[in-house]
Amino acid sequence: MITLSLNGNDLSIDADPAMPLLWVIRDIVQLQGTKFGCGQGVCGACTVHLDGIAIRSCITPVSAAKGKQITTIEGLQGSTEADEHPVQQAWIKNNVPQCGYCQSGQIMSASALLARNTSPTDDDITQAMSGNICRCGTYPKIRQAIHDAAKNLSSPASSKASMAPSTENFQSDLSS
Amino acid sequence: MNTTTSRRNFLKAAGLTGTGLAFSLPLSGCASNPQHHGNHNWHANAWLELTPDNRILFYLHRTEMGQGTMTGLTTLIAEELEVEPHHIVVKTSGVHTDYVNPLYGIQITGGSSSTATNWIPLRTVAATAREMLRNAAAKRWNVKPEAVQIQDGKAHYQKYSFTYGELVDIAKDLSVPSVTLKTPDQFKKIGKPSIRLDAPMKSKGTARFGIDSAPKGCLKASVVRCPVIGGTVESWDANNAFDMPGVKKIVAIPNGVAVIALSWWQAKEAAKKLTIKWNKPEFSKLSDASILEGYREALKNNNGKTARDDGDTTSAFDDSQQVIEAEYRVPYLAHATMEPMNCSVVLNSDHCEVWAPTQGPDLAAAAAEHASGLRRSQITINTTLMGGGFGRRLNQDFVEEAVYIAKESGLPIQLIWSREDDIQNDFYRPAAVAQLKGSINAQGQVDALYYKSASPNIMPYTFKEASAVVLPAWLPDGMVKAVGSLGPTVYGDLLLDETSVEGASDSPYDVENFEVRHVQHDPGLRVGFWRSVGHSYNGFFMESFIDELAHASNKDAYLFRLELLKNNIKMTQVLSTVADKGLWGKPLEDKNSGPRSQGIAVHYSFNSYVALLAEVSVHNTKVKVHKITCAVHCGQTINPDIVKAQMSGGIVFGLTQAMKGKISIKDGAVQETNFHNYELLRMNEVPEIEVYIIPSSDAPTGVGEPAVPVVAPAIANAIFAATGKRLRALPLTLGS
């Protein structure tokens, strides 16, 4: 048994210590917001936080996560549905996603960047985000959304109202 | 716009010709959505269901793969129904003839066609429901329908109002009225930027893609396939694979061996222990050099088919002052959608249920029918969100594989492809070689253009999968297969495949003598639809060669095009827009990267007009793209922000093609495996991108694909301006 702390919950997992964290999260814990893209750590779709650092979960053995705080896209927002992380709010406001498959990973990389650098330059953003591939080519909007999120993190009082998406009650059978 | 009164014509306008569907009655034939049907709901038609508790359900019949169709098509409904788009509950439609794409005759999402083909039908559907709600309210209040206002999702009369839900009971029994669609000046939502409906779920990790859609209890499967596509299993030895943790079963399917385990990682690890002997196909004798040689031989030895023959090119070349000739070529390309192919199947003796990220749900049903041996009526397809499509998911090989695995194993399974599986088992964008020839007369004008290309046609591959859908269900399976196998004959010997010459045969350039020919030459690597299809390479061939002609006649590349396009108003608009906004002739000088050079290109595809100006700098053999300025004429926009995103995304896709994309073949095997050797553009390589939309209230045209074809030629033309070197092969590389 491996004991993990995932999104603030302590879990005991029966898994091969060599099993990549990605598949523990997806197949055993059954949180599916974290995506499989390449299995080699070269596309960033599987990005999660390990003690706040963005890592590629597809090449990280679950044993390496022991004793560390794992955060996935599901754990990024607050406890309520409307309590999105400022990066998620900026993503929604800027209509960043197209197909959306890479965006969990993009958001995890962006939020790790903003946690250590609250006013990143364009170069900082390029540096932090170039490990995450987006085949739809949403890069310009990703950059814009990170700048927006940085602004809102530095003046959080004004952020909530202006960022509230106008689709909050939207329903579809394509969402869980 | 006044649409018609009769039910027959309403159905026709809504794209429902030939079905027995009765408007305002529950969908008799539509067995695909029954779980959502409540007895008291109003099933207005195949798309709309209104409930007494005031919910509006829209059955989305096109698949969302990032192109924004969920938001776009819902906005069309919202506009005429006078509600907010996010108040509509979007449900995925099932497979039904009502949902067939009128351009193709099958239920596919592709060809940048969703908005264009639904522009009138979906608005008519919603406007008709709106008028029936108005009539229902008039009946309740005992007033004339004209006295009833429909606004903000309610019917109003003086100080009274009804929700739509309160009118459902009456509306469902009313006759179908004639409707008048809104004119552009009345639009409240169409043409305005708004939040994408799928943005929140895709930003919170709650969007369910195919890979997230396996029902509880599904085991995971990984397949080992022949290194050369088309190979079959001769013999196999599971060795120690059975003893690996989590493994439940190992089965052979026609094209490989599948390992089924509790977790996908376990299946993948166990699959490494398999030993398989393959029957390799004929294609295993070929490699890059011999493939290229084959194309050149084909061009030399065949006249090919005529795709365009204006004037008399032979005489024009005989009389020419100056003849320019060049050979261009492009390699095979993979789609590389971020979500690898996957499919979940629960199969028993009389039912097969499939969850698939597919662009063609009816094609998926046909594939499942074929692999399971069940009847079409016993197949249920659940279409999921797609992590990118770009044409890859028009082919249903992954569905067929998954159903075979379920059948052979007797287990509910989810098949997931690795990235390596995905890149090495694609339906590739065809490699192509083209010979171009141009004649310039004494006045420096182009008086003849000749284009001849060799490439494998896509249609034979499509024909095989689509014939099972369009042929009658009562035909025996053997007959369907026999007809499906006729593709290569039909398209090889009899018909021209338009997708091989599109972008050349319909080139907007006004040249008196203009000939386009195509030689079908298929080395044997399977090919498919890749974002913008034939345009993706014909745009590069044509627009690079036009640039060659401009330089040969000592004319400015922009003015040269403007002259040849003077009768084409829309193309002239986009061309002059990029020249103006992109400061043609005045490239920026950059402190860090030195002088920049510009290249320009135009292309017409999917009924849209696109121009693009690229600004690059070159250091030794390194090309840096600094800025892209693009303009599109695509008629009325539904959501301009999504249009810009599609154009911008298409530009990034085109940049990857121009600077990186190449599939290499050695002994029939694809050599690229993952993103380290099949690279996609990353953020550090993305230039500044500006997109301009020409304002228009014409009917909408495609935006998902038309940006791709102009990117490579504009960059190649800019590299020529910088270096004097004409690069005639993709990807663009300077030096050896």
Interface residues (C-beta under 8 A of the other chain):
Chain A: D16 M19 P20 W23 R26 D27 I28 L31 Q32 G33 T34 K35 F36 G37 C38 G39 Q40 V42 C43 A45 T72 I73 E74 Q77 E84 Q88 W91 I92 K93 N95 V96 P97 Q98 C99 G100 Y101 C102 Q103 S104 I107 I125 T126 Q127 M129 S130 G131 N132 I133 C134 R135 C136 G137 T138 Y139 P140 K141 I142 R143 P165 S166 T167 E168 N169 F170 Q171 S172 D173 L174 S175 S176
Chain B: E64 M65 G66 Q67 G68 M70 E84 P85 H86 H87 V89 V90 K91 T92 S194 I195 R196 L197 D198 A199 P200 M201 K202 S203 K204 G205 T206 A207 R208 F209 I211 D212 K220 P245 L262 S263 W264 W265 Q266 A336 T337 M338 E339 P340 T384 L385 M386 G387 G388 G389 F390 I416 S418 R419 D641 I642 A645 Q646 S648 G649 G650 I651 V652 F653 N674 F675 H676 L680 L681 R682 M683 N684 V686 I689
